[in-house]
Amino acid sequence: MEGAKAPSILIIRDEGGNDNDYSDKMTVAEAAALWGKSVVTVRQACTGYKKAAPRFRENEARQSGATWLVTRDGMTRVFGPEKNS
């Protein structure tokens, strides 16, 4: 097709200057389904709660509005290998 644009991919740079795309990031709900955990369990690993500090490192989870995003590497570090892939 003439004039058709290739799809764009959003690339972000982390604090170390490394390029990242969103293929290794997911919502808490998506991560919970892939790891066989409840959404609440994964969200509390992001936020912490009264008796425990957050389990994810700063570069493994972030909040975007009301939605928490986590990395595949962070999920693997905190919860072990994927259960439901």
C-alpha positions in Angstrom: 0.0 0.0 0.0 1.4 3.3 -1.0 1.4 5.9 1.8 0.6 3.4 4.5 2.5 3.9 7.7 4.1 1.0 9.6 2.6 0.5 13.1 4.5 2.4 15.7 5.9 0.8 18.9 6.2 2.8 22.0 9.7 2.6 23.5 10.6 4.1 26.8 14.0 4.5 28.4 14.5 3.4 31.9 16.6 5.3 34.5 19.7 3.5 33.2 19.1 4.8 29.6 18.1 1.3 28.3 15.3 1.0 25.7 12.2 -0.9 26.8 9.0 -1.7 25.0 5.8 -2.8 26.6 6.0 -6.5 25.7 7.3 -7.4 29.2 4.9 -5.2 31.1 1.3 -6.1 32.1 -1.5 -5.1 34.3 -1.9 -6.6 37.8 -5.0 -8.6 36.4 -3.1 -10.0 33.5 -0.1 -10.9 35.7 -2.4 -12.6 38.3 -4.0 -14.7 35.6 -0.6 -15.8 34.1 0.9 -16.7 37.5 -2.2 -18.2 39.0 -2.5 -15.6 41.8 -5.3 -13.4 42.9 -5.4 -9.8 41.8 -5.3 -8.7 45.4 -2.1 -10.7 46.1 -0.3 -9.1 43.1 -1.7 -5.6 43.9 -0.5 -5.9 47.6 2.9 -6.9 46.3 2.9 -3.5 44.5 1.5 -1.4 47.3 2.4 -3.2 50.5 0.0 -3.4 53.3 -0.1 -2.9 57.1 2.1 -5.9 57.9 4.4 -5.9 54.8 6.3 -3.5 52.6 5.9 -3.6 48.8 7.7 -6.6 47.3 8.5 -5.2 43.9 11.5 -3.0 43.2 10.9 0.5 41.9 11.7 -0.5 38.3 9.4 -3.6 38.4 6.1 -2.0 39.2 4.5 1.4 38.7 1.0 3.0 39.0 -0.6 4.6 36.0 -3.7 6.3 37.2 -5.7 3.7 39.0 -3.9 0.8 37.2 -0.8 -0.9 38.5 1.7 -2.2 35.8 4.3 -4.9 36.6 7.2 -6.4 34.6 7.5 -10.0 33.7 11.0 -10.0 35.4 9.5 -8.6 38.6 6.7 -11.2 38.7 9.2 -14.0 38.2 11.5 -12.6 40.9 8.6 -12.2 43.4 6.4 -15.2 42.5 8.6 -17.6 40.6 8.0 -18.9 37.1 4.7 -18.4 35.2 2.0 -21.0 36.0 -0.5 -20.4 33.3 1.3 -19.6 30.0 
